[in-house]
Amino acid sequence: MSGFVDKDRTEGALNPAQRAHLLTSCQYADKLLTDIETILAASQSKSPFPKFKPDLSPAQGRVVLDYLARMRSQMVRILDNRSVAIPEPMLGSLHSIRVTLGFVDIAFDECRPKKMHGYGQLAPEAAMAISGLVDEMQGIVSRLDAYLVQGASADLSSRLQRLESAGEDLALVKTLERAIDRHGLVEFRPALATILDRLENRSFEVAIFGRVSSGKSSLLNHIVERDLLPVGVNPITACRPASLSARNRWRPRGSLTGSRSSLRSTAWPNTSPNKAIPVICIM
């Protein structure tokens, strides 16, 4: 039987099941270390409902964190030596925080007077006070969520500077940005970011819609002075919607100046035979 010894075992390597067990054990140990970090942070928290007593000195807290870091370093070394790949994080911090904020919003909503009738009749003054408190807390949650959802668009000042250096007239937009910052109106930052998105995007779309065979394609062909869209008695464009693009400035009366050679037609997949919407995109 000695001739049939597992090759991995003779080379000191772990088989797949052993590697999976080692990884799972280290992951669980790391979770417990994270729980210790949470206890340390919670003991120093300013929460009005503390769960843990702050009975560790600052020096003790630093020593604990140092030992946690050493244990994690050793776990990584062990996994690396045994050729166990550490998986990438599966959850985004931003998404997780926003989901948790949703539950925070629900928790406050459960305190509304109409949801407290089962616990006894509320006096009108108390109901009004509680409703005001819930509105205030949900407003704070909503503003924080609105701030987080901006993502890369949160840095409005640098975006304004880039647009201004490109020659854009941003006096009114900059006034709005200053007012939002000065008064802490974070709920309006997403709307301002949307305005900047439109200013940064050098293109826009014009949708032409109407009844079937009412002349939409003919109108567009006349505007661009090219037969790019099919024309017929039966609904034709619905089977082949098209996108027309031109690097020109749009003139109010439907005239298009510049080189016609920059126009192009791109076929889109059919969406609905009853919704023929040719689109002109001016870049």
N, C-alpha and C positions, 0 to 999 in steps of 0.2 A: 504493500500500500504506500510505501514511502515514495515510490515513483510518481504517485498521483497527488502529491502535496500541492496545494493552491499556490500558483506562481506569485500572486500578490503577497501572500503571507511570507514566502521565502525572501522577498525583496523588502520586507518591512512596511509594505503599503497596506492601506485599508480597502476592503471591498466596498461597493456602493452602499450596502446596508449599514456598515459600520461608520462610513463617512456621514450618512444621513443622521444616524443616532448622535454622533459627536456634535454635528452642527445644531441639532435640535436642543441638545443639553446646554450648549453654550448660549443659544438664543434665550432659553429659559433663565439661565443664570444672569444674562444681561438684563432681562426684564426685571428680575429681582433687584439688581443694582440700580436700575432706573427707579424702582419703587423707593429705594433708600434716598436717592436724589430728591424725589418728590417729597419725602418726609422732611428732609432738611430744608427744602424751599418753603414747605407749608408751615414749618415751625417758626420761620422768620417772616411769614406773610402778614400783611396788615388786614387780613380778612376779619370781619366782625364775628365770624363763626369758626374759630380755630379748632382744628381736630387734634393737633399735637401741641404739647407744651414746649416752650423754648428753653429746655433744660440742658442744652449743649452750649458750651462756650464757643466763641468764634474760632478759637484755636482748634478745638475738637472738630468743629465742622470742616475746617481746612484739611485736617489729618484724614478724616473720613473720605473726603473727595479725592485726596491723593491716593489712598488705598484703592478706591474704586477705579481710578485711572490705571493703576498698576495691574489690577486684575484684568481689565479689558485689554491692556497691551499684551498680557500673557496669553489671553484667549486668542487674539489675532495671530500671535506667533505660533501657537499650537495648530490652529487651523491651516495656516500657511504651510507649516512643515508637513502636515498630513495631506496636502494638496486638496483641501476642502475650500471650495469657492464660497465667498460670503455674498449672499444675494443683495441686489440693490433695493433701496426702499421702495415700497409699493404705494404708499400714500403720500399725497402732497400736504405739507403743513398748512398752506393757505386754505385748501379745500376742507381739511379737518377742522380748522378754526371756524370757518364759516358754517359748517354743519353744526358744530357745538353752539355757535351763536343762535342758530335756529331753535335749538332746544331751550336756550336761555329765554328767547322770546316767548316760547310756549309756556315756560314756567311762570313768567310774569303775567301772561294772558289768563292763566288759571286763577289769578287773584282778582279778576274783575268781579264786581258785585253780582252780576247775573249768574256767575258760576259759584257763588258762595251762598246762594239761597238755601241749599241743603244743610247748611250749618246754622241756620237761624236768620231771622230778619235783620237786615242792616238798617241803622238809622240813616236818614238822607244825608246828614253831614258826613258820616263815616263813609258812605258810598261815594260821595263826591270826592273826598280826600283820597280814597283808594284808587278811584278811576284816574285822578290826576297823577298819582304816583306811577301807576302802570303805564300811562301815556308817556310820562317822562322817561321811564326806564326803557320802554320799547323804542322810543325815539333815539336814545343813546345807542342801543343795539343796532338800529337801522343805520345810523350814521357811521358806526364802526364798520358794518358790513359793506356799506357803499364805498368807504375808503379802501377796504381790502380788495374789492372787486375790480378796482382800477388797474391793478397789476403794474405793468411797465408804464402805464399812462399817468402814474401818480406824480412824476417829476414834471410838473407843468412849467416851472420857471425855465428849465433848460430848453424845453420844446419851444417856448415863446421866444427865447433868444435865437434859436436856430431859424425860426420863421422870420424874425425881424432882420437877421443878417441876410436873408434871402430877398429883402426888399418889401416884405408884406407890411401893410398898414394895420397895426395891432393895438392902436391906442385904446379902443373900447374894450378889447379882450383883456388887455393888461389891467385896465381899471377893474374889471370883474374879478380877475385873479387876485388883485390886492385886497378887494373887499372880502373875498372868500377867506383869505388868509388872516386878515385883521380881525374878523368877527367869528372865526372858527366855524364857518358854514360848510363843513366837510360834505354835507349831503349834496351840495351843488357842484362838487369837483367832478363827478362823472359827466354831468352835462357840459361843463367847460372842456373836459377831455374830448367829448364828442365834437365840439366846435373845432378844436385843434386837429382832430382826425380829418375833418372835412377840408381844413386849410392845408394840411400836409399832403392830402391826396390831390394830385393835379388832374384828376379826371372826374367826370360825372356822367350819369346815365339819363337818357331821355326815353321814357316808355311811351310807345304809341299804341293805343288800344281802341277798339271799336267793334261794330258788328262784323260778322263774317262777310267777306267780299265787299267791304265798304270802301276799299281803295287805300288801305294803310300802306301796303307794299308799293303801290304806284306813287304815293306821296313821297315816301322815303327815297325811291329811285330818282324822283324828280329833284329832290333836295340835293342829293349827292352827285347828280348828273352821271350816274352809272346804273346799269341794269344788274344790280347785285342781288335783288330779291325777286323770286319768281312771281309772275303775275298770271292769273287765269280766272276763269269763271268759277271753278270749284275752289274750295279752301285748300290752298297750296302751301302757303307759308307756315301753316300750323304743323305741316309735316317736316318742315325744315326751317325752324327759327334761325335768325342770323344775327350776328353782332357786327356792327360796322364801326370801325375805329379810324380816327383821323387826328393827326397832330396839328390841329388848327384851332383858331378861336371861333366860337359860335357867334353868329350874327343873328339879331332878333328876328329878321324877316325870313329866316330859313335859308339864307345864303351861306355857303361854306367856302371860305377863301383858302388859298394855299395850294400845295401840290396834291392832285388827285391820286397820284401814285402811292400815297401813304395810306389810302383806304384798303381795308382788308375785310373779308367776309369769313366768318367762322361758323361752322355748323354746330348746333347744339342738339342734344338728344330730345326726342319728342316728349312733351309733357302731357298735353291734353289737346285733342283735336278741336275743342271748342274754345281754346284760349290762345289765339294767335297774337303774340305780342312781340313784334320785331323791336329791337333795341338799338339805338345809336349811342355809342360811347365816344365822347370827344375827349381826347387826351391833350 
